[in-house]
Amino acid sequence: MKPQHKTLPTRFAWRAGALVLALLSAATALGFLWEPHVSLASQAMLYVLAVVIASYTLEPLASVVCALGAVTAFNFFFVPPRWTFEVDSQQNLISLVTMLVVALVVSRLAADLRRKTASAHLSASRARQMQSLSAALAEAASPQAMLGLGQAALAQAFAGPIAIALRSEGGALVFPDDLSQDVPPTVCDGMLTCMREAAALGPGTGRWPGLNAWYIPLGSAIQMQGAACIQDISAADQAGREHAVALCGLLAQALWRMKLAADMQAAQSQAQRQQVQSTFLAAISHDLRTPLAAVLGAASALQSQGEKLGIAEQQALQDSIIREARYLSTLTENTLQLLQLTNAAQALRRSWESMEEVVGAVLGRMRPRDLLHRITAKVPQGLPLVEADPVLLAQLLDNLLDNALKYSDGPITVVVSSAAGAMHLSVKDRGGEIAPEVRAQLFKPYARGDQGGPHGSGLGLALCLAIATAHGAELQWMARSGGGNHFRFSLPLSAAQPLSEEA
């Protein structure tokens, strides 16, 4: 696809001369061989055939030389008087002149056809390159990757040194790592100038024609993305300049689309973050009022009327303060964790954990709330370890058990099992089955399925789902056989388990 130089090297000139000599020698030999059987005009056609072959095989200059040599050889070997360059009759002179004109016209037509054919092949090749570059840019994941694709395309299309750079926020040039040390200051100045003027510079562009390079901006004045420099070019290569501008325009459009997509995604993330934060603030401000009012009222009653109240009344107020304070603590912890899991992109602090230890720790903390000993656990021995965040895993189980204690009266069972490449943690209760119209909103923040039950923020199950999603796990609700609810957390197991010393 790179343009070829018109000046032939010496070895190609010798090769062309040898081919011309071979064609003329073959025509002369055939002319002598067929002389007894053909006329002088037929012998002339052998030389015309040699000129046609040379015109379709060699460069224009070599084909013209072949045409002149054919007329000279035909005159010397066959036109009377033979073995001289003289012509004895007007008829033979007209034949020689006609043969020369025909040979030159054939040579010119063949050269034009070769040039147009080469131009058509070059245009088709450049069109295929544009299509290939467009497809590659659509799959690029970063501006630097797009810059590398653009540099490779320009280097494939043009022989001269290529320099290409992105425009930073401050207006400076950002070159690929392999070019940052090799770009001369003059090239950098030209690239900065073409970005500032938002126009191509160099021979044939009408701007700075004395330069030995094309400086092409990547974009327009309002969406400038960078610039490219193509050195050692020709002012007469208009098609090449148009192709370079087209390649740079394609690259600029791809860079602009990526920037727009990134800005749109950032704006959507910011809007979503603001909406989530506004929702959380509104809900928290609403849910904090009731427990704070209860704590304030109970504390004020103890402070002002403590001596007048009986022991049972004082104990009831203290229990109310503890209960509401525990609810506030749970609400705050769930809110902070849900905000962090919803908005933060940081990775979880995973470690190898034993489900027996996690379940045991959570059940130990639940004892003060489970005064009737409703919770039982079935955790078999020999279970594989799980790679998870132990704090979040414990918080998930704590929330599931807290919901079961609030919204059910019968026994609650915690079951841990390992099957189908996953660790399953189930919490089963005998409470009222969740209504079908509520199930779609079950795991959404501030969506509560209870009617007139104990107060709650509606964050517990939403946080459980967020914890499961962060671990690449699943959290499902199922109706329990015989009545009740079954929440199952399924965490994929890692194929590689740690050694016993590490565990």
C-alpha positions in Angstrom: 0.0 0.0 0.0 3.0 2.3 0.3 3.6 4.4 -2.9 6.5 3.2 -5.0 9.2 5.5 -6.2 9.3 6.3 -10.0 13.1 6.2 -10.2 14.2 2.6 -10.9 17.4 1.3 -9.2 20.3 0.4 -11.4 19.7 -3.3 -11.3 16.1 -2.9 -12.4 17.3 -0.6 -15.3 19.7 -3.3 -16.4 16.9 -5.9 -16.2 14.6 -3.8 -18.3 17.3 -3.3 -20.9 18.0 -7.0 -21.1 14.3 -7.7 -21.6 14.0 -5.1 -24.4 17.1 -6.6 -26.1 15.6 -10.1 -25.7 12.3 -9.1 -27.2 13.9 -7.3 -30.2 16.2 -10.2 -30.7 13.3 -12.7 -30.7 11.3 -10.6 -33.2 14.4 -10.3 -35.5 15.1 -14.1 -35.3 11.4 -14.9 -36.1 11.5 -12.4 -38.9 14.5 -14.1 -40.5 12.9 -17.6 -39.9 9.6 -16.7 -41.5 11.0 -14.4 -44.2 10.4 -16.9 -47.1 6.8 -17.3 -46.1 5.5 -13.9 -45.0 5.5 -10.3 -46.3 7.4 -7.3 -45.1 4.2 -6.1 -43.3 3.9 -9.3 -41.4 7.5 -9.0 -40.3 6.7 -5.6 -39.0 3.9 -7.0 -36.9 6.5 -9.2 -35.0 8.2 -6.0 -33.8 4.8 -4.4 -32.9 4.1 -7.5 -30.8 7.4 -7.1 -29.0 6.5 -3.4 -28.3 3.1 -4.5 -26.9 4.7 -7.1 -24.6 7.2 -4.5 -23.4 4.5 -1.9 -22.8 2.5 -4.3 -20.5 5.7 -5.5 -18.7 8.1 -2.6 -18.3 8.0 1.0 -17.2 6.9 3.7 -19.7 10.5 4.8 -20.5 11.6 1.3 -21.2 8.6 0.6 -23.5 9.4 3.8 -25.5 13.0 2.7 -25.9 11.6 -0.7 -27.1 9.4 1.0 -29.7 12.3 3.1 -31.1 14.5 0.0 -31.1 11.9 -2.0 -32.9 11.6 0.5 -35.7 15.4 0.8 -36.0 15.9 -3.0 -36.1 13.1 -3.5 -38.6 14.6 -0.8 -40.9 18.2 -2.2 -40.5 17.4 -5.9 -41.0 14.4 -6.0 -43.4 13.6 -2.7 -45.1 15.5 -2.3 -48.4 18.3 -1.5 -48.8 18.9 -4.1 -46.0 21.8 -3.8 -43.5 21.6 0.0 -43.7 19.5 2.7 -42.1 18.5 4.1 -45.5 15.0 3.8 -47.0 14.8 3.5 -50.8 11.1 4.1 -51.4 8.4 6.4 -50.0 6.2 3.5 -49.3 8.7 1.9 -47.0 9.3 5.2 -45.3 5.5 5.6 -44.6 5.4 2.1 -43.2 8.3 2.8 -40.8 6.7 6.1 -39.6 3.3 4.4 -39.2 5.0 1.6 -37.3 6.7 4.1 -35.0 3.5 6.0 -34.3 1.6 2.7 -33.6 4.3 1.5 -31.3 4.4 4.8 -29.4 0.6 4.9 -29.1 0.4 1.3 -27.9 3.2 2.1 -25.4 1.4 5.2 -24.1 -2.0 3.4 -23.8 -0.5 0.5 -22.0 1.3 2.8 -19.6 -1.9 4.6 -18.9 -3.7 1.3 -18.3 -1.0 0.1 -16.0 -1.1 3.4 -14.0 -4.9 3.3 -13.7 -4.8 -0.4 -12.7 -2.2 0.4 -10.0 -4.3 3.3 -8.8 -7.4 1.1 -8.6 -5.5 -1.5 -6.7 -4.1 1.1 -4.3 -7.6 2.6 -3.8 -9.1 -0.8 -3.1 -6.3 -1.6 -0.7 -6.8 1.8 1.1 -10.5 1.1 1.4 -9.9 -2.3 2.9 -7.4 -0.6 5.4 -10.1 1.9 6.4 -12.6 -0.9 7.0 -10.1 -2.9 9.0 -9.1 0.1 11.1 -12.7 1.0 11.7 -13.4 -2.5 13.0 -10.3 -2.5 15.2 -11.0 0.9 16.7 -14.5 -0.3 17.6 -13.0 -3.0 19.8 -10.2 -0.9 21.3 -10.5 -0.5 25.1 -8.5 2.7 25.7 -7.2 5.9 23.9 -3.7 4.5 24.0 -4.8 1.4 22.2 -6.6 3.5 19.6 -3.4 5.6 19.2 -1.4 2.4 18.6 -3.8 1.2 15.9 -3.7 4.6 14.2 0.1 4.7 14.2 0.2 1.2 12.7 -2.2 2.1 10.0 -0.3 5.2 9.0 3.0 3.3 9.0 1.4 0.6 6.8 0.2 3.2 4.3 3.3 5.6 4.1 7.0 5.0 4.0 8.2 8.1 5.9 8.7 8.3 9.6 5.3 8.5 11.5 4.6 10.4 14.7 1.3 10.5 16.4 0.2 11.8 19.8 -2.9 12.6 21.9 -3.7 16.0 23.3 -3.7 16.2 27.1 -6.0 18.2 29.2 -3.4 21.0 29.3 -2.9 21.0 25.6 0.4 19.1 25.6 1.3 16.1 23.4 1.2 12.6 24.8 3.2 10.2 22.6 3.2 6.4 22.9 6.0 5.1 25.0 8.0 3.9 22.1 8.0 7.3 20.4 8.3 9.7 23.4 12.1 9.9 23.1 12.5 10.0 19.3 10.3 12.9 18.2 12.3 16.0 17.2 11.2 19.4 18.6 10.4 20.7 15.2 7.9 17.9 14.6 6.3 18.6 18.0 6.0 22.3 17.1 4.4 21.4 13.8 1.9 19.1 15.5 1.0 21.7 18.1 0.5 24.3 15.3 -1.8 22.1 13.3 -3.9 21.4 16.5 -4.0 25.2 17.2 -5.1 26.0 13.7 -7.3 22.9 13.4 -6.1 22.3 9.9 -3.7 20.1 7.9 -0.3 21.6 7.2 2.4 20.8 4.6 2.8 20.3 0.8 -0.4 20.4 -1.1 -2.5 21.7 1.8 -2.2 25.4 1.0 -0.6 25.9 4.5 3.1 25.9 5.1 4.0 24.3 1.7 7.7 24.4 2.4 7.5 21.6 5.0 8.7 18.1 4.2 5.8 16.5 6.1 2.1 16.5 6.5 0.8 17.6 9.9 -2.8 16.4 10.3 -5.0 17.2 13.4 -7.1 14.5 15.0 -10.4 16.3 15.3 -11.8 19.8 14.9 -11.4 23.0 16.9 -14.1 22.0 19.4 -13.1 18.4 19.8 -9.3 18.3 19.2 -7.9 14.9 20.2 -4.3 15.0 19.0 -2.2 15.2 15.9 -0.2 13.1 13.4 3.0 13.8 11.4 3.9 11.9 8.2 7.4 12.8 6.8 9.1 12.3 3.5 6.0 12.8 1.3 5.3 14.3 -2.1 3.3 17.4 -2.7 1.8 15.8 -5.9 0.5 12.8 -3.9 -3.0 14.2 -3.5 -4.6 10.8 -3.1 -2.1 9.8 -0.4 -2.8 13.1 1.4 -6.6 12.5 1.3 -6.0 8.9 2.6 -3.9 10.2 5.5 -6.6 12.8 6.3 -9.3 10.0 6.2 -7.3 7.7 8.5 -6.8 10.5 11.0 -10.4 11.5 10.8 -11.5 8.0 11.5 -9.1 7.8 14.5 -10.4 11.2 15.8 -14.0 10.1 15.6 -13.2 6.9 17.5 -11.4 8.9 20.2 -14.2 11.4 20.5 -16.8 8.6 20.8 -14.8 6.9 23.5 -14.5 10.3 25.4 -18.2 10.9 25.0 -19.0 7.4 26.3 -16.7 7.8 29.3 -18.2 11.2 30.1 -21.7 9.8 29.7 -20.9 6.9 32.0 -19.4 9.2 34.6 -22.4 11.4 34.5 -24.8 8.5 34.8 -22.7 7.1 37.7 -22.7 10.5 39.4 -26.4 10.9 38.9 -27.1 7.4 40.2 -24.8 8.1 43.2 -26.6 11.3 44.0 -30.0 9.6 43.6 -28.9 6.7 45.9 -27.5 9.1 48.5 -30.6 11.3 48.4 -32.8 8.2 48.8 -30.6 7.0 51.7 -30.6 10.4 53.4 -34.4 10.8 53.1 -35.0 7.3 54.4 -32.5 7.5 57.2 -33.8 10.8 58.3 -37.3 9.3 58.5 -36.3 6.0 60.2 -34.1 7.7 62.8 -36.9 9.9 64.2 -38.9 7.2 65.8 -36.1 5.4 67.7 -34.4 8.7 68.7 -37.7 10.0 70.0 -38.3 6.8 72.0 -34.7 6.9 73.4 -35.1 10.6 74.3 -38.5 10.1 75.9 -37.4 7.1 78.0 -34.2 8.8 79.1 -36.1 12.0 80.0 -38.6 10.0 82.0 -35.8 8.2 83.9 -34.1 11.5 84.6 -37.1 13.5 85.7 -39.4 10.8 87.2 -36.9 8.0 88.1 -37.5 8.2 91.9 -41.3 8.1 91.4 -41.3 5.1 89.1 -41.3 1.5 90.3 -38.5 -1.0 89.5 -40.6 -2.7 86.8 -41.3 0.6 85.1 -37.7 1.7 85.3 -36.6 -1.7 83.8 -39.1 -1.3 81.0 -37.7 2.2 80.1 -34.2 0.8 80.2 -35.1 -2.1 77.9 -36.7 0.4 75.5 -33.6 2.5 75.4 -31.4 -0.6 74.8 -33.8 -2.0 72.1 -34.0 1.3 70.2 -30.2 1.9 70.5 -29.6 -1.6 69.1 -31.9 -0.8 66.3 -30.1 2.4 65.6 -26.8 0.6 65.6 -28.1 -2.0 63.2 -29.6 0.6 60.9 -26.4 2.6 60.8 -24.2 -0.4 60.1 -26.5 -1.7 57.4 -26.7 1.7 55.8 -22.9 2.3 55.7 -22.3 -1.2 54.4 -24.9 -0.9 51.7 -23.6 2.5 50.6 -20.1 1.1 50.4 -21.1 -2.0 48.4 -23.3 0.0 46.1 -20.9 2.9 45.3 -17.3 1.6 46.0 -15.3 -0.2 43.3 -12.7 -1.5 45.7 -12.2 -5.3 46.0 -13.4 -7.3 49.0 -10.9 -8.3 51.6 -11.3 -12.0 51.1 -9.7 -14.7 53.1 -10.1 -18.5 53.7 -12.8 -19.0 56.3 -14.6 -21.9 58.0 -18.4 -21.7 57.8 -18.5 -23.4 61.2 -16.6 -20.5 62.8 -18.7 -17.9 61.0 -22.0 -19.5 62.0 -20.8 -20.0 65.6 -19.7 -16.4 66.0 -23.0 -15.1 64.7 -25.0 -17.4 67.0 -23.0 -16.2 69.9 -23.9 -12.6 69.3 -27.6 -13.6 68.7 -28.0 -15.2 72.2 -29.1 -11.9 74.0 -31.8 -11.5 71.3 -32.9 -15.2 71.2 -34.1 -15.6 74.8 -36.4 -18.5 73.9 -33.6 -20.4 72.1 -35.5 -20.6 68.9 -32.4 -20.8 66.7 -30.7 -24.2 65.9 -27.8 -24.9 63.6 -26.9 -27.9 61.4 -23.3 -27.5 60.3 -21.6 -30.8 59.3 -17.9 -31.4 59.9 -15.4 -31.5 57.1 -16.8 -28.8 55.0 -14.4 -27.1 52.6 -13.2 -23.5 53.3 -14.8 -20.6 51.5 -12.9 -17.5 50.2 -14.9 -14.6 51.4 -15.0 -11.4 53.6 -15.8 -12.8 57.0 -17.2 -9.5 58.3 -19.7 -9.3 55.4 -20.5 -13.0 55.6 -21.3 -12.7 59.3 -23.4 -9.6 58.7 -25.4 -11.4 56.0 -26.3 -14.2 58.4 -27.0 -11.8 61.2 -29.5 -9.9 59.1 -31.3 -13.1 57.9 -31.6 -14.3 61.5 -32.7 -10.9 62.8 -35.5 -10.9 60.2 -36.5 -14.4 61.2 -36.7 -13.5 64.8 -38.8 -10.4 64.1 -41.2 -11.8 61.7 -41.7 -15.4 62.9 -42.7 -17.1 66.2 -41.7 -20.7 65.7 -38.3 -22.4 65.4 -35.5 -21.1 63.2 -33.0 -23.4 61.5 -29.6 -22.6 60.1 -28.3 -25.2 57.7 -24.9 -25.3 56.0 -24.2 -27.8 53.2 -21.8 -28.2 50.3 -23.1 -29.4 46.9 -22.6 -28.8 43.2 -19.4 -26.8 43.6 -21.0 -24.3 46.0 -21.4 -23.6 49.7 -25.1 -23.2 50.7 -26.1 -21.3 53.8 -29.9 -21.6 54.5 -32.1 -19.8 57.1 -35.5 -21.4 57.5 -38.4 -20.2 59.6 -42.1 -20.9 60.1 -43.4 -17.4 59.8 -46.1 -16.2 57.5 -45.3 -16.7 53.8 -44.4 -13.6 51.9 -47.2 -12.4 49.6 -46.6 -12.8 45.8 -47.0 -9.0 45.2 -44.2 -8.3 47.7 -41.7 -10.8 46.4 -40.6 -8.6 43.4 -39.6 -5.8 45.8 -38.2 -8.2 48.5 -34.5 -7.4 48.1 -34.9 -3.7 47.3 -33.9 -1.0 49.8 -36.7 0.3 52.0 -39.2 -2.2 50.7 -40.9 -4.0 53.6 -43.3 -6.9 53.2 -44.7 -6.8 56.7 -48.0 -5.2 57.5 -48.0 -3.5 60.9 -45.1 -5.7 62.2 -42.1 -4.4 64.2 -40.5 -1.3 62.8 -37.6 -1.7 60.4 -35.7 0.2 57.8 -36.1 -2.3 55.0 -32.3 -2.4 54.4 -31.5 -5.9 55.8 -32.4 -8.0 52.8 -31.1 -5.3 50.4 -27.7 -5.5 52.1 -27.8 -9.3 52.1 -28.3 -9.2 48.3 -25.5 -6.6 47.9 -23.1 -8.8 49.9 -24.0 -11.9 47.8 -23.5 -10.0 44.6 -20.1 -8.6 45.7 -19.0 -12.2 46.4 -20.3 -13.5 43.0 -22.9 -15.6 44.9 -26.7 -15.9 44.8 -29.4 -15.1 47.4 -32.8 -16.7 46.9 -36.1 -16.8 48.7 -38.2 -19.9 48.5 -41.4 -20.9 50.1 -40.8 -23.6 52.7 -42.6 -26.9 52.6 -45.2 -26.9 55.4 -45.3 -23.1 55.6 -42.6 -20.5 56.3 -39.7 -18.9 54.4 -36.4 -20.3 53.2 -33.5 -17.9 52.4 -30.6 -19.6 50.7 -27.1 -18.0 50.1 -25.1 -20.0 47.5 -21.3 -19.1 47.3 -19.2 -20.8 44.6 -16.3 -22.8 46.0 -12.8 -22.3 44.8 -11.2 -25.4 43.2 -7.9 -24.9 45.0 -8.2 -25.3 48.8 -5.4 -24.0 51.0 -3.1 -26.4 52.9 -4.0 -27.3 56.4 -1.2 -25.2 57.9 -2.3 -22.2 55.9 -6.0 -22.8 56.9 
